[in-house]
Amino acid sequence: MNRSQVAHDFTNFLTTPATRRFMFVLAFVVALGDSSVWLLISWYKSIPLPELYSHWDSGWYTKIVEQGYDGNSWAFFPLYPALLRFVQTITGWILPTQIAGAILSSIIFLSFTWICSSKGLLDARNRIMVRPFSRGEWLMFMASPSAYVFHTSHTESLFLLLSVGAFIAVCFERPKWAAVFAGLCCLTRNQGVLVAIVVGIWATSIEKTNKRRLYAFVRSGLISAAFLAIFMGFLYFETEDPFKHLRSQQAWAHGEVGNFRAIIQSFWMGNPWQPLTLGGIIHQIYFYICIATTAYLWRLRDGKLAAIYVMLSLAIIPLQTEMVDVFRFSAVVLPLQFAWGRIYNRQNFAVQLIVGILLLGLSISVTYNYGILKWAY
């Protein structure tokens, strides 16, 4: 078989519609690969697996589930740890919390994959928000550098399930249910507010008059905001500060959060806490690739709302005055990876091969970093 035949066959493979079986198999392969890396780390560096699975935010969720909120743990939203505590309670705490969390996240991710692979979504409005068409689109999503968070004790799997639920509800003109799912997103991650905004904008598109559009947007916002208000009320009752989660999150930042000059300088790594290391440069480049993708999405017939969602999701990253969280923040923004898949499918074989190797190497590197407690977001 000559090179041109290999290139042709690979392109056909990428552009073939993504079936449910393919999506599940690839998700399993990625989880198996990440787990293999961690097993090797555990054996070679003598790190017990329960300890390895509690690295970074997983450890904080374990602490919240087992001991409740305290100190900087207020930075974390309540829905995922509440769900994990419920699972631990009904199962009698038979597993370490971080292992139970990894299993829970994996089950939720499989549920998301099942819904996302529905054939009924292929003809949905703004399909790029909820479902991949080709294998290449799903491949780019699963090749996300921080894909390991989908099978560890993190919030990403739950957020994906809820956000896709919100977008699907609007696809089928169920704006109230969309607002409810968006409200649940607000109890899961900071980005939940962005989902609520996009759902509100999307809800207006099914109305015929400006008055009805305004009513739809306000109604959607109020429903979603009610969920966040419950959390803020809880914060006020417990800490006398309804914004305790935001103030606690500032403790994680390396720089001057909210400083306008620092935000602007972060775009060229001009802040003292942005070292010109290989990892920092890769994060910066990755961020700009994400930004450039919004222009591509905006030009698509079904991509304008997706472009707004991606841009809003990316806009909150510089507020930290550095781009070091871009891998994890972008992992849950489906239209971003689906757009990359569309672009990837159209490249020549050499470009596809180089990009594939780079993404594989980056993914393994980030997964390895998580295992050795080195920055992996």
For each residue, the residues with C-beta under 8 A, 3 or more apart:
1: 5 6
2: 5 6
3: 6 7 349
4: 7 8
5: 1 2 8 9
6: 1 2 3 9 10 349
7: 3 4 10 11 348 349
8: 4 5 11 12
9: 5 6 12 13
10: 6 7 13 14 349 352
11: 7 8 14 15 345 349 352
12: 8 9 15 16
13: 9 10 16 135
14: 10 11 134 135 136 139 341 344 345 352
15: 11 12 134 135 136 345
16: 12 13 134 135
17: 122 133 134 135
18: 22 23 117 132 133 134 135 137 138
19: 22 23 117
20: 23 24 113 114 117 118
21: 24 25
22: 18 19 25 26 135 138
23: 18 19 20 26 27 113 116 117 132 138
24: 20 21 27 28 110 113 117
25: 21 22 28 29
26: 22 23 29 30 138 139 142
27: 23 24 30 31 109 110 113 142 150
28: 24 25 31 32
29: 25 26 32 33
30: 26 27 33 34 142 147
31: 27 28 34 35 106 150 151
32: 28 29 35 36
33: 29 30 36 37 364 367
34: 30 31 37 38 147 148 151 367
35: 31 32 38 39 151
36: 32 33 39 40
37: 33 34 40 41 364 367 368 371
38: 34 35 41 42 49 52 53 367 370 371
39: 35 36 42 43 49
40: 36 37 43 44
41: 37 38 44 45 47 52 368 371 372
42: 38 39 45 46 47 48 49 52 371
43: 39 40 46
44: 40 41
45: 41 42 372
46: 42 43
47: 41 42 51 52 371 372
48: 42 51 52
49: 38 39 42 52 53 99
50: 53 54 96 98 99
51: 47 48 54 55
52: 38 41 42 47 48 49 55 371
53: 38 49 50 58 96 98 99 101 102 152 153
54: 50 51 58 59 62 98 153
55: 51 52 58 59 370 371 373 376
56: 59 60 370 373 376 377
57: 60 61 76 153 154 155
58: 53 54 55 61 62 98 101 102 152 153 154
59: 54 55 56 62 63 98
60: 56 57 63 64 73 75 76
61: 57 58 64 65 76 80 81 84 97 98 101 153 154
62: 54 58 59 65 66 96 97 98 101 153
63: 59 60 66 67 70 73
64: 60 61 67 68 69 73 76 81
65: 61 62 81 84 85 88 97 101
66: 62 63 97
67: 63 64 70
68: 64
69: 64 73 74 238
70: 63 67 73 74
71: 74 248
72: 75 248 251 252
73: 60 63 64 69 70 76 248
74: 69 70 71 235 239 244 245 248
75: 60 72 245 248 249 251 252
76: 57 60 61 64 73 80 81 245
77: 80 155 186 187 188 189 190 192 231 245
78: 81 82 187 231 234
79: 82 83 155 158 184 187 188
80: 61 76 77 83 84 154 155 158 188
81: 61 64 65 76 78 84 85
82: 78 79 85 86
83: 79 80 86 87 104 158
84: 61 65 80 81 87 88 97 100 101 104 153
85: 65 81 82 88 89
86: 82 83 89 90
87: 83 84 90 91 100 104
88: 65 84 85 91 93 95 97 100
89: 85 86 92 93
90: 86 87
91: 87 88 94 95 100
92: 89
93: 88 89 97
94: 91
95: 88 91 99 100 103
96: 50 53 62 99 100
97: 61 62 65 66 84 88 93 100 101 153
98: 50 53 54 58 59 61 62 101 102 153
99: 49 50 53 95 96 102 103
100: 84 87 88 91 95 96 97 103 104 153
101: 53 58 61 62 65 84 97 98 104 105 152 153 154
102: 53 58 98 99 105 106 151 152 153
103: 95 99 100 106 107
104: 83 84 87 100 101 107 108 153
105: 101 102 108 109 149 150 151 152 153 154 156 157 158
106: 31 102 103 109 110 150 151 157
107: 103 104 110 111
108: 104 105 111 112 157 158 160 161
109: 27 105 106 112 113 150 151 157 160 161
110: 24 27 106 107 113 114
111: 107 108 114 115 161
112: 108 109 115 116 157 160 161 164
113: 20 23 24 27 109 110 116 117
114: 20 110 111 117 118
115: 111 112 118 161 164 165 168
116: 23 112 113 121 130 131 132 164
117: 18 19 20 23 24 113 114 131
118: 20 114 115 121 131
119: 122
120: 123 124
121: 116 118 124 127 130 131 168 171
122: 17 119 127 131 133
123: 120 127
124: 120 121 127 130 131 168 171 172
125: 171 302
126: 129 130 167 171 202 302 303 305 306
127: 121 122 123 124 130 131 133 302
128: 297 300 302 303 306 334 335 338 339
129: 126 167 171 305 306 309 334 335
130: 116 121 124 126 127 164 167 168 171 334
131: 116 117 118 121 122 124 127
132: 18 23 116 135 137 138 141 338 341
133: 17 18 122 127 137
134: 14 15 16 17 18 137 138 341 342 345
135: 13 14 15 16 17 18 22 132 138 139
136: 14 15 139 140 341 342 344 345
137: 18 132 133 134 140 141 337 338 340 341 342 345
138: 18 22 23 26 132 134 135 141 142 341
139: 14 26 135 136 142 143 341 344
140: 136 137 143 144 337 338 340 341 344
141: 132 137 138 144 147 334 337 338 341
142: 26 27 30 138 139 147
143: 139 140 147 337 356 359 360 363
144: 140 141 147 327 330 331 337 363
145: 286 327 331 359 362 363 365 366
146: 149 156 327 328 331 366 376 377
147: 30 34 141 142 143 144 150 331 363
148: 34 151 152 366 367 370 376
149: 105 146 152 154 156 157 328 331
150: 27 31 105 106 109 147 154 156 157 160 331
151: 31 34 35 102 105 106 109 148 157
152: 53 58 101 102 105 148 149 370
153: 53 54 57 58 61 62 84 97 98 100 101 102 104 105
154: 57 58 61 80 101 105 149 150 157
155: 57 77 79 80 158 159 188 189
156: 105 146 149 150 159 160 328 331 332
157: 105 106 108 109 112 149 150 151 154 160 161
158: 79 80 83 105 108 155 161 162 188
159: 155 156 162 163 185 188 189 191 192 332
160: 108 109 112 150 156 157 163 164 332 334
161: 108 109 111 112 115 157 158 164 165
162: 158 159 165 166 181 182 184 185 188 192 195
163: 159 160 166 167 181 182 185 192 195 332 334
164: 112 115 116 130 160 161 167 168 334
165: 115 161 162 168 169 177 181
166: 162 163 169 170 178 179 181 182 185 195 199
167: 126 129 130 163 164 170 171 178 195 198 199 202
168: 115 121 124 130 164 165 171 172
169: 165 166 172 174 175 177 178 181
170: 166 167 173 174 175 178 199 202 203 206
171: 121 124 125 126 129 130 167 168
172: 124 168 169
173: 170 206
174: 169 170 177 178
175: 169 170 178 179 199 203 206 216 219 220
176: 179 180 219 220 223
177: 165 169 174 180 181
178: 166 167 169 170 174 175 181 182 199 202 203 220
179: 166 175 176 182 183 196 199 200 203 219 220 221 223 224
180: 176 177 183 184 223 224 227
181: 162 163 165 166 169 177 178 184 185 195 199
182: 162 163 166 178 179 185 186 192 195 196 199 220 223 224
183: 179 180 186 187 192 196 223 224 225 226 227 228
184: 79 162 180 181 187 188 192 227
185: 159 162 163 166 181 182 188 189 191 192 195 196
186: 77 182 183 192 193 195 196 224 225 227 228 231
187: 77 78 79 183 184 192 227 228 230 231
188: 77 79 80 155 158 159 162 184 185 192
189: 77 155 159 185 192 332
190: 77 193 249 316
191: 159 185 194 195 313 316 329 332
192: 77 159 162 163 182 183 184 185 186 187 188 189 195 196 228
193: 186 190 196 197 228
194: 191 197 198 309 312 313 316
195: 162 163 166 167 181 182 185 186 191 192 198 199 309
196: 179 182 183 185 186 192 193 199 200 220 221 224 225
197: 193 194 200 201 221 312
198: 167 194 195 201 202 305 308 309 312
199: 166 167 170 175 178 179 181 182 195 196 202 203 220 224
200: 179 196 197 203 204 216 217 220 221 224
201: 197 198 204 205 217 305 308
202: 126 167 170 178 198 199 205 305
203: 170 175 178 179 199 200 206 207 216 217 219 220
204: 200 201 207 213 214 216 217
205: 201 202
206: 170 173 175 203 216
207: 203 204 212 213 215 216
208: 212
209: 212 213
210: 213 214
211: 214 215
212: 207 208 209 215 216
213: 204 207 209 210 216 217
214: 204 210 211 217 218
215: 207 211 212 218 219
216: 175 200 203 204 206 207 212 213 219 220
217: 200 201 203 204 213 214 220 221
218: 214 215 221 222
219: 175 176 179 203 215 216 222 223
220: 175 176 178 179 182 196 199 200 203 216 217 223 224
221: 179 196 197 200 217 218 224 225
222: 218 219 225 226
223: 176 179 180 182 183 219 220 226 227
224: 179 180 182 183 186 196 199 200 220 221 227 228
225: 183 186 196 221 222 228 229
226: 183 222 223 229 230
227: 180 183 184 186 187 223 224 230 231
228: 183 186 187 192 193 224 225 231 232
229: 225 226 232 233
230: 187 226 227 233 234
231: 77 78 186 187 227 228 234 235 245
232: 228 229 235 236 242 243
233: 229 230 236 237 242
234: 78 230 231 237 238
235: 74 231 232 238 239 241 242 243 244 245
236: 232 233 239 240 241 242
237: 233 234
238: 69 234 235 244
239: 74 235 236 244
240: 236
241: 235 236 244 247
242: 232 233 235 236
243: 232 235 246 247
244: 74 235 238 239 241 247 248
245: 74 75 76 77 231 235 248 249
246: 243 249 250
247: 241 243 244 250 251
248: 71 72 73 74 75 244 245 251
249: 75 190 245 246 252 253
250: 246 247 253 257
251: 72 75 247 248
252: 72 75 249
253: 249 250 256 257 320 321 322
254: 273 321 322 324
255: 259 262 266 271 272 273 274 320 321 322
256: 253 259 262 271 321
257: 250 253 319 320 321
258: 263 319
259: 255 256 262 263 321
260: 263 264
261: 264 265
262: 255 256 259 265 266 271 321
263: 258 259 260 266 318 319 321
264: 260 261 267
265: 261 262 268 269 270 271 321
266: 255 262 263 269 270 271 274 318 320 321 322 323
267: 264 270 318
268: 265
269: 265 266 274 276 280 281 284
270: 265 266 267 274
271: 255 256 262 265 266 274 321 322
272: 255
273: 254 255 321 322
274: 255 266 269 270 271 280 322
275: 280
276: 269 280 281
277: 280 281
278: 281 282
279: 282 283 375
280: 269 274 275 276 277 283 284 324
281: 269 276 277 278 284 285
282: 278 279 285 286 362
283: 279 280 286 287 323 324 326 327
284: 269 280 281 287 288 323
285: 281 282 288 289
286: 145 282 283 289 290 323 326 327 330
287: 283 284 290 291 314 317 323 326
288: 284 285 291 292
289: 285 286 292 293
290: 286 287 293 294 310 314 326 330 336
291: 287 288 294 314
292: 288 289 295 296
293: 289 290 296 297 310 336 339 340
294: 290 291 297 298 307 310 311 314
295: 292 298 299 307
296: 292 293 299 300 303 339 343
297: 128 293 294 300 303 304 306 307 310 335 339
298: 294 295 303 304 307
299: 295 296 303
300: 128 296 297 303 304 306 339
301:
302: 125 126 127 128 306
303: 126 128 296 297 298 299 300 306 307 335 339
304: 297 298 300 307 308
305: 126 129 198 201 202 308 309
306: 126 128 129 297 300 302 303 309 310 335 339
307: 294 295 297 298 303 304 310 311 335
308: 198 201 304 305 311 312
309: 129 194 195 198 305 306 312 313 333 335
310: 290 293 294 297 306 307 313 314 333 335 336
311: 294 307 308 314 315
312: 194 197 198 308 309 315 316
313: 191 194 309 310 316 329 330 333 336
314: 287 290 291 294 310 311 317 329 330
315: 311 312 318 319
316: 190 191 194 312 313 319 329
317: 287 314 320 323 325 326 329
318: 263 266 267 315 321 323
319: 257 258 263 315 316
320: 253 255 257 266 317 324 325
321: 253 254 255 256 257 259 262 263 265 266 271 273 318
322: 253 254 255 266 271 273 274
323: 266 283 284 286 287 317 318 326
324: 254 280 283 320 375 377
325: 317 320 328 329 377
326: 283 286 287 290 317 323 329 330
327: 144 145 146 283 286 330 331 366 376 377
328: 146 149 156 325 331 377
329: 191 313 314 316 317 325 326 332 333
330: 144 286 290 313 314 326 327 333 336 337
331: 144 145 146 147 149 150 156 327 328
332: 156 159 160 163 189 191 329
333: 309 310 313 329 330 336 337
334: 128 129 130 141 160 163 164 337 338
335: 128 129 297 303 306 307 309 310 338 339
336: 290 293 310 313 330 333 339 340
337: 137 140 141 143 144 330 333 334 340 341
338: 128 132 137 140 141 334 335 341 342
339: 128 293 296 297 300 303 306 335 336 342 343
340: 137 140 293 336 337 343 344
341: 14 132 134 136 137 138 139 140 141 337 338 344 345
342: 134 136 137 338 339 345 346
343: 296 339 340 346 347
344: 14 136 139 140 340 341 347 352 355
345: 11 14 15 134 136 137 341 342
346: 342 343
347: 343 344 351 352 355
348: 7 351 352
349: 3 6 7 10 11 352 353
350: 353 354
351: 347 348 354 355
352: 10 11 14 344 347 348 349 355 356
353: 349 350 356 357
354: 350 351 357 358
355: 344 347 351 352 358 359
356: 143 352 353 359 360
357: 353 354 360 361
358: 354 355 361 362
359: 143 145 355 356 362 363
360: 143 356 357 363 364
361: 357 358 364 365
362: 145 282 358 359 365 366
363: 143 144 145 147 359 360 366 367
364: 33 37 360 361 367 368
365: 145 361 362 368 369
366: 145 146 148 327 362 363 369 370 376
367: 33 34 37 38 148 363 364 370 371 376
368: 37 41 364 365 371 372 374
369: 365 366 372 374 375 376
370: 38 55 56 148 152 366 367 373 374 376
371: 37 38 41 42 47 52 55 367 368
372: 41 45 47 368 369
373: 55 56 370
374: 368 369 370
375: 279 324 369
376: 55 56 146 148 327 366 367 369 370
377: 56 146 324 325 327 328
